[in-house]
Amino acid sequence: MNSRKLLSETRRTFPATKACCQQPSRILIVDVTSPSWANTCSVLSEALENSLCLACSLTGPSRIPLLSLYLVQNQQECLLPFVHLKENFARVQACISELRSLSREGCFPQGGNGVVQAVQDGLQQFKQYSRHTAAGGSANSSVEITILTSQSGKEIVKQLERKLKDVDLVSLRRIQVIEVLKRDFLEPEDVEQCIPAEEPSSSDIAVLGMDIDLQTIEDNVISLEMLFKTWLHDCGSEREHLHLLLPSGGLSRGTAPKPTLMCLKCDLQERLLDPNLLSGTTDGTLKTADLNSPCQMTAWPATMLYKLQVVKALKSEGVCESVLYGLPFIIKPTSCWQLDWDELELNQHSFHALCHSLLKRKWMLLAKHEPQDTCPSWNIVVHSYYIIIPSDSATLLVKPVAVRELLMPSAFPALLAEHPERVQSPIESALNSLEVEVTYNPLHLKSNLYKYLRSMLYRPLHRQQPQPRDQRPERHQQKQHQSRAKATVAPLLMAPSPAQLFRPAGVRRDSCAHSFLPTEDDKILH
């Protein structure tokens, strides 16, 4: 407990940032000094490419602001310096292609301190980058490091403990040490941990005022893809996202009711990505969540505090699925670091007790949400309602539920008790031919979405459309305008860009750094 308090005190020293800047920068360190690297290489490359093309395609604030990639062979090597992910997918993919090529080059000898040196170099580069960008008015205050290795994760943690004692760790939020193993080498209890899930089970080790998260994961595309998708979650812990208000209870007969409420402080987490946030998957218009909509909550970005007041309980079998709509969200106890440790612990126990009691009673909860701001012109409050559903895990599921104004009339005939044999028999035969699964697993279905998003990311943006002849300016006027524009822009084009001013030490100058597609500025130059 003392180590976690030290962690909280350390995080309080971070400078305040806006909600969209609370996502940490990412450093991925890939350790290829393993005999099994040839097997891991292809699945790692595919999982990384899938996750990053998804991150680049999401509209709104970037969920991975900066990304850097290190490779550990006989020594560390910066394959990709810090880049803004959304603007450099082609460059990132070129690095992934080089990562794939290592499977043909063979393995490298184990041993040495390459992983620790990569961590130290990555922290130094992030410090320099932050100092450089802060001068331009933008800053990112924290970084998370993910280490992928087939070596013993515990040995890597011991090396980090010894070597990072004298290193400045103020900007470091967490280190993930991911031990990638083949299924043949997993212990029986580890096999259950490595079943693809939203958040792989792990053990936290709090040392030096930071978190070292040690995980064991199987070397398949789905498991690694889910690992990288955790980067897309909201990582801000400045405050809680949701207050779940329950009646205090405990009133004796004849006692006047008191307007006191029990408040459970919770965080919201996305269960699914909103397809409307994926650029190119809709009808050409980019849609984002409307934060002011009275009938919609959003878990990304977490810019406001929601309050749901429970108004009544419902029997689980009494809720028709046809009146539930919208995307579901996961409710979990808050991890806000600004709360006292004792308050966090009491809040977590109370939340677990609520989940257990709802399961035992087979109840759901009906909750009312009141928007923070009323309509400025009419001063009318529009209420929205939500169903809160318990589960076997220590989480709750929340979904919007229809109200009177949204409900459409439906009058359907009752189902007939008997049917003619000539009709019933073909239907039964068709159903008997279907494969039956006990549970629905979405991991078994693919829609070619990754391929589609990659093609959209490569498609030239803002391609100029030919103008009608009658709308074209006079030829001599256009030439004069172009000559003036060139004279104005030429000094700007000759000036070095911020990326050229800052070149991290140890960055490779090979085909990877120059093989990405031309940018819009390159097209203007030519």
C-alpha positions in Angstrom: 0.0 0.0 0.0 2.9 2.3 0.8 4.4 1.8 -2.7 1.1 2.7 -4.3 0.8 5.9 -2.2 4.3 6.8 -3.4 3.0 6.3 -7.0 0.1 8.6 -6.4 2.3 11.3 -4.9 4.6 11.0 -7.9 1.8 11.4 -10.4 0.6 14.5 -8.6 3.7 16.3 -9.8 2.6 16.0 -13.5 1.5 19.3 -15.0 -2.2 19.8 -15.7 -3.1 19.1 -19.3 -6.3 19.2 -21.3 -8.5 16.1 -21.7 -7.3 15.5 -25.2 -3.6 15.5 -24.1 -3.9 13.1 -21.3 -3.1 10.1 -23.5 0.5 9.1 -23.0 3.0 8.9 -25.7 4.1 5.3 -26.5 7.5 3.6 -26.8 7.4 0.1 -28.1 10.6 -2.0 -27.5 10.7 -5.3 -29.4 13.3 -7.8 -28.2 14.3 -10.1 -31.1 17.1 -11.9 -29.2 15.2 -15.2 -29.0 15.2 -18.5 -30.9 11.4 -18.2 -31.2 11.5 -14.8 -32.9 10.9 -16.2 -36.4 7.5 -17.6 -35.2 6.6 -14.4 -33.3 7.7 -11.9 -36.1 4.8 -12.4 -38.5 2.0 -12.4 -35.9 3.5 -9.4 -34.1 3.8 -7.4 -37.4 0.2 -8.2 -38.4 -1.2 -7.3 -35.0 0.7 -4.1 -34.8 -0.3 -3.0 -38.3 -4.0 -3.8 -37.7 -4.1 -1.9 -34.4 -2.2 1.2 -35.7 -4.3 1.5 -38.9 -7.4 1.5 -36.6 -5.9 4.2 -34.4 -5.0 6.3 -37.4 -8.6 6.0 -38.8 -10.4 7.2 -35.6 -11.7 10.7 -35.8 -11.4 13.1 -32.9 -8.3 13.6 -30.6 -5.5 11.2 -31.3 -5.5 8.3 -28.9 -1.8 7.6 -29.5 -0.3 11.1 -29.7 3.3 10.0 -30.3 4.8 6.7 -31.1 8.4 5.5 -31.1 9.7 2.0 -32.0 12.9 0.4 -30.7 14.5 -2.9 -31.8 16.8 -4.8 -29.5 19.3 -7.1 -31.3 22.8 -7.3 -30.1 22.2 -3.7 -29.1 19.3 -1.3 -29.1 18.3 0.5 -32.3 15.7 3.3 -32.8 13.7 2.1 -35.8 11.2 4.9 -35.5 11.7 8.2 -33.7 8.8 10.0 -32.1 6.2 10.7 -34.7 2.6 11.8 -34.7 0.8 8.6 -35.5 -2.1 10.0 -37.5 0.1 11.9 -39.9 2.7 9.2 -40.5 1.0 5.8 -41.0 3.0 5.2 -44.2 6.2 5.7 -42.3 5.1 3.5 -39.5 4.1 0.7 -42.0 7.6 1.0 -43.6 9.1 0.2 -40.1 6.7 -2.7 -39.7 7.9 -4.0 -43.1 11.5 -3.9 -41.9 10.4 -5.7 -38.7 8.9 -8.4 -40.9 12.2 -8.8 -42.8 14.1 -9.7 -39.6 12.4 -13.2 -39.7 14.5 -14.0 -42.8 17.7 -12.6 -41.3 17.8 -15.0 -38.4 18.0 -14.6 -34.7 20.5 -12.7 -32.5 22.4 -13.9 -29.5 20.7 -13.5 -26.1 22.2 -11.6 -23.2 23.4 -8.0 -22.6 21.4 -5.0 -21.4 19.9 -4.0 -24.8 16.4 -3.8 -23.3 17.4 -1.5 -20.5 19.5 0.6 -22.8 16.5 1.0 -25.1 14.4 2.2 -22.1 17.0 4.7 -21.1 17.5 6.0 -24.6 13.7 6.2 -25.2 13.3 8.2 -22.0 16.1 10.6 -23.0 14.6 11.1 -26.5 11.2 11.8 -25.0 12.7 14.3 -22.6 14.4 16.1 -25.5 11.3 15.9 -27.7 9.1 17.3 -24.9 11.5 20.2 -24.3 11.5 21.0 -28.0 7.8 20.9 -28.5 7.1 22.8 -25.3 8.9 25.7 -26.8 6.3 25.7 -29.6 3.3 25.7 -27.2 2.4 22.0 -27.2 3.5 19.4 -24.7 2.8 15.8 -23.8 3.7 15.2 -20.2 3.9 11.4 -19.9 5.1 8.3 -21.7 4.4 4.6 -21.4 6.9 1.9 -22.4 5.9 -1.5 -23.7 8.5 -4.2 -23.9 7.8 -7.3 -26.0 10.2 -10.1 -25.2 10.5 -13.9 -25.2 13.0 -13.9 -22.4 12.0 -14.3 -18.8 9.8 -11.3 -17.8 11.0 -11.5 -14.2 14.6 -11.2 -15.3 13.8 -8.1 -17.4 12.0 -6.6 -14.3 15.1 -7.2 -12.2 17.3 -5.6 -14.7 15.0 -2.6 -14.8 15.1 -2.3 -11.0 18.9 -2.3 -10.9 19.6 0.0 -13.9 16.9 2.7 -13.5 17.7 3.8 -10.0 19.5 6.9 -11.1 17.3 7.7 -14.1 14.8 10.6 -14.1 11.4 8.9 -14.2 9.1 11.9 -13.7 7.6 11.6 -17.2 7.3 7.8 -17.1 3.8 6.7 -16.3 4.3 2.9 -16.6 6.4 0.1 -18.0 4.7 -3.0 -19.5 6.9 -6.1 -19.7 5.1 -8.5 -22.0 6.5 -12.0 -22.1 5.4 -13.6 -25.3 5.3 -17.4 -25.1 4.1 -20.2 -27.4 1.2 -22.3 -26.1 3.5 -25.3 -25.8 5.5 -23.5 -23.1 2.6 -22.2 -21.1 1.7 -23.7 -17.8 -2.0 -24.8 -17.4 -2.9 -21.8 -15.3 -1.2 -19.5 -17.8 -3.3 -20.8 -20.7 -6.4 -19.4 -19.1 -4.7 -16.0 -18.7 -3.7 -15.9 -22.4 -7.2 -16.4 -23.8 -7.8 -13.2 -25.8 -9.6 -10.7 -23.7 -9.9 -6.9 -23.4 -7.3 -6.6 -20.7 -4.9 -9.5 -20.2 -4.4 -10.5 -16.5 -1.2 -9.2 -15.1 0.7 -8.5 -11.9 1.7 -4.9 -10.9 5.1 -4.2 -9.3 5.4 -0.7 -7.9 9.0 0.3 -7.7 10.9 3.6 -7.9 7.6 5.5 -7.9 6.3 3.9 -11.1 4.3 0.9 -12.2 6.0 -2.2 -13.8 3.2 -4.3 -15.3 4.3 -7.9 -16.0 2.2 -9.9 -18.3 2.3 -13.3 -20.1 0.7 -13.5 -23.5 0.4 -16.1 -26.2 2.1 -15.4 -29.6 -1.0 -15.2 -31.8 -2.4 -12.3 -33.7 -5.6 -11.9 -31.7 -3.8 -11.8 -28.3 -1.3 -9.2 -29.4 -3.9 -7.2 -31.2 -5.9 -6.9 -28.0 -2.8 -5.8 -26.2 -2.2 -3.0 -28.6 -5.9 -2.0 -28.6 -5.6 -1.2 -24.9 -3.6 1.8 -26.0 -6.9 3.2 -27.5 -8.6 3.3 -24.1 -8.9 6.6 -22.2 -5.9 6.7 -20.0 -6.7 9.9 -18.2 -7.0 9.4 -14.4 -7.4 13.1 -13.4 -11.0 12.5 -12.2 -13.7 10.0 -12.3 -16.1 9.8 -15.3 -19.4 8.9 -13.6 -21.3 9.3 -10.3 -23.8 6.5 -9.8 -26.3 7.8 -7.2 -28.3 5.3 -5.1 -30.8 6.0 -2.3 -29.1 5.8 1.0 -31.8 3.5 2.6 -31.7 2.5 6.2 -34.9 4.4 7.1 -37.1 3.0 9.9 -40.9 3.0 9.7 -42.4 6.4 10.4 -39.2 8.2 9.6 -39.5 11.0 7.1 -37.4 10.3 4.0 -34.2 12.3 3.6 -32.8 13.4 0.3 -29.5 11.7 0.9 -27.9 9.7 -1.8 -25.0 7.1 -1.8 -22.5 8.0 -4.5 -20.4 5.4 -6.2 -17.5 7.0 -8.2 -17.0 5.1 -11.5 -15.1 5.2 -14.7 -16.5 4.5 -18.2 -14.8 2.3 -20.7 -15.8 1.5 -24.3 -17.0 -2.0 -25.0 -17.0 -1.4 -28.7 -15.5 1.2 -31.0 -18.2 3.4 -32.6 -18.2 2.7 -36.3 -19.2 6.3 -36.9 -15.8 7.4 -35.6 -13.9 5.5 -38.3 -13.2 7.8 -41.2 -14.3 6.4 -44.5 -16.7 3.8 -43.2 -19.8 6.0 -43.4 -21.5 7.9 -46.2 -18.6 10.3 -46.6 -19.4 12.5 -43.6 -17.2 12.2 -40.5 -19.4 11.8 -37.5 -18.3 12.3 -33.9 -20.1 11.9 -30.6 -22.2 14.9 -29.7 -21.3 15.7 -26.1 -24.3 17.9 -25.7 -26.8 15.3 -26.9 -29.3 14.6 -24.1 -29.7 10.9 -25.2 -26.0 10.0 -25.5 -23.1 9.4 -23.3 -19.5 9.0 -24.5 -16.5 7.5 -22.9 -14.1 9.2 -25.3 -12.9 11.7 -24.8 -13.9 11.9 -21.1 -14.5 15.7 -21.0 -17.4 15.8 -18.5 -18.7 14.2 -15.4 -21.9 12.2 -15.8 -24.4 11.6 -13.0 -26.9 8.7 -13.1 -29.5 8.6 -10.4 -31.0 5.2 -9.9 -34.8 5.6 -9.8 -36.0 2.0 -9.6 -35.0 -1.7 -9.9 -36.3 -4.0 -12.7 -36.5 -7.8 -12.9 -34.0 -9.0 -15.5 -36.6 -11.1 -17.3 -38.9 -8.0 -17.6 -36.7 -5.9 -19.9 -37.4 -6.3 -23.6 -34.2 -6.0 -25.8 -36.1 -4.1 -28.4 -36.2 -1.0 -26.2 -32.4 -0.9 -25.7 -30.4 1.0 -28.2 -27.0 2.6 -28.8 -23.5 1.5 -27.8 -22.9 -0.2 -24.5 -20.4 1.1 -22.0 -18.6 -0.6 -19.2 -18.9 0.9 -15.7 -16.1 0.0 -13.3 -14.8 1.5 -10.0 -12.8 4.6 -10.6 -9.0 4.7 -10.5 -8.7 8.5 -10.1 -5.4 9.2 -8.4 -6.8 12.3 -6.7 -8.9 10.3 -4.3 -7.5 9.2 -1.0 -6.4 5.6 -0.9 -9.0 4.7 1.8 -11.8 6.3 -0.2 -10.7 4.4 -3.3 -10.8 1.1 -1.4 -14.2 1.8 0.2 -15.6 2.8 -3.2 -14.3 -0.4 -4.8 -15.8 -2.7 -2.1 -19.1 -0.9 -2.3 -19.2 -1.3 -6.1 -18.4 -5.0 -5.8 -21.2 -5.4 -3.2 -23.6 -3.8 -5.6 -22.7 -6.1 -8.4 -23.0 -9.2 -6.2 -26.4 -8.1 -4.8 -27.9 -7.4 -8.3 -26.8 -10.8 -9.5 -28.2 -12.5 -6.5 -31.6 -10.7 -6.9 -31.6 -11.0 -10.7 -32.2 -7.3 -11.0 -31.3 -4.5 -13.3 -31.3 -0.8 -12.5 -33.1 2.0 -14.2 -31.2 5.3 -13.9 -32.0 8.8 -15.0 -29.4 11.2 -16.4 -29.7 14.9 -16.2 -27.5 17.0 -18.5 -25.1 19.4 -16.8 -26.2 22.4 -18.9 -29.8 23.2 -19.8 -30.9 24.7 -23.2 -29.9 28.4 -23.1 -33.1 29.6 -24.9 -35.9 27.6 -23.3 -34.2 26.5 -20.1 -35.7 23.0 -20.6 -34.1 19.9 -19.1 -34.3 16.8 -21.3 -33.9 13.6 -19.3 -32.4 10.4 -20.7 -32.7 7.0 -19.1 -30.3 4.0 -18.9 -30.5 0.4 -18.0 -27.6 -0.9 -15.8 -27.0 -4.6 -16.2 -24.8 -6.7 -13.8 -22.3 -9.3 -14.9 -20.1 -12.1 -13.4 -17.1 -9.7 -13.5 -16.6 -6.7 -11.2 -18.2 -4.4 -13.8 -21.6 -3.2 -14.9 -23.0 -2.6 -18.4 -24.9 0.5 -19.2 -27.1 1.0 -22.3 -29.7 3.7 -23.2 -33.3 2.7 -22.9 -36.2 4.0 -24.9 -38.6 6.6 -23.4 -42.2 7.4 -24.5 -41.2 10.1 -27.0 -38.9 7.7 -28.9 -41.2 4.6 -28.9 -42.9 3.7 -32.2 -46.3 1.9 -32.4 -46.1 -1.8 -32.9 -49.1 -4.1 -33.2 -48.1 -7.6 -34.2 -50.3 -10.7 -34.4 -49.8 -13.5 -31.9 -47.7 -16.5 -32.9 -49.8 -19.4 -34.1 -49.7 -22.5 -31.9 -49.7 -25.0 -34.8 -48.5 -24.9 -38.4 -49.1 -27.2 -41.4 -46.7 -30.1 -41.6 -45.7 -29.2 -45.2 -44.4 -25.8 -43.9 -42.9 -26.9 -40.6 -40.9 -29.8 -41.9 -38.7 -27.8 -44.4 -38.0 -25.2 -41.7 -37.0 -27.8 -39.2 -34.7 -29.4 -41.7 -33.1 -26.1 -42.5 -32.5 -25.3 -38.8 -31.1 -28.8 -38.2 -28.4 -28.3 -40.9 -27.0 -25.2 -39.1 -23.9 -25.4 -36.9 -24.8 -24.6 -33.3 -22.5 -22.7 -31.0 -23.1 -22.3 -27.2 -21.9 -18.7 -27.2 -21.3 -16.0 -29.7 -17.6 -15.1 -30.1 -17.0 -12.0 -32.2 -13.3 -12.9 -32.6 -14.4 -15.6 -35.0 -15.8 -13.1 -37.5 -13.8 -10.7 -39.7 -15.2 -8.1 -42.1 -12.0 -7.0 -44.0 -12.1 -3.7 -42.1 -8.4 -3.5 -41.6 -7.7 -4.0 -45.3 -10.3 -1.3 -46.1 -8.8 1.2 -43.6 -5.3 0.6 -44.9 -6.5 1.4 -48.5 -8.2 4.5 -47.2 -5.1 5.7 -45.4 -3.1 5.3 -48.7 -5.7 7.1 -50.8 -4.5 10.6 -51.7 -6.4 13.2 -49.6 -8.0 16.4 -50.9 -7.5 15.5 -54.5 -8.2 18.7 -56.5 -11.3 18.4 -58.7 -11.3 20.0 -62.2 -13.2 23.3 -62.3 -15.9 24.0 -64.8 -14.6 26.2 -67.7 -16.8 29.1 -66.8 -15.4 29.2 -63.2 -11.7 29.3 -64.2 -9.9 32.6 -63.8 -8.3 34.4 -66.7 -5.0 32.8 -67.6 -2.8 35.9 -67.2 -4.4 36.6 -63.7 -3.7 33.0 -62.6 0.0 33.3 -63.7 0.4 36.5 -61.8 -1.2 35.0 -58.7 1.0 31.9 -58.9 4.2 34.0 -59.2 3.2 36.1 -56.2 2.4 32.9 -54.2 5.7 31.3 -55.1 7.5 34.5 -54.0 5.7 34.4 -50.7 6.0 30.7 -49.9 9.6 30.2 -51.1 11.2 31.5 -47.9 8.9 29.3 -45.8 9.7 26.2 -47.8 13.4 26.8 -47.4 13.1 27.1 -43.6 13.7 23.8 -41.7 10.6 22.2 -40.2 10.4 21.3 -36.4 11.0 17.7 -37.4 14.2 18.6 -39.2 15.4 20.7 -36.2 15.0 17.8 -33.9 16.7 14.6 -34.9 17.2 12.1 -32.1 20.6 10.5 -31.6 20.9 6.9 -32.7 18.0 7.1 -35.3 18.7 5.0 -38.3 19.2 6.7 -41.7 18.4 3.8 -44.0 15.6 2.8 -46.4 13.0 2.8 -43.6 13.4 6.5 -42.9 12.9 7.5 -46.6 10.5 4.9 -48.0 7.3 6.4 -46.8 4.8 8.0 -49.2 5.1 11.7 -50.1 3.3 14.1 -47.9 1.1 17.0 -49.0 4.0 19.4 -48.5 6.1 17.3 -50.9 3.4 17.5 -53.5 3.3 21.3 -53.2 7.0 21.4 -53.7 6.9 19.4 -56.9 
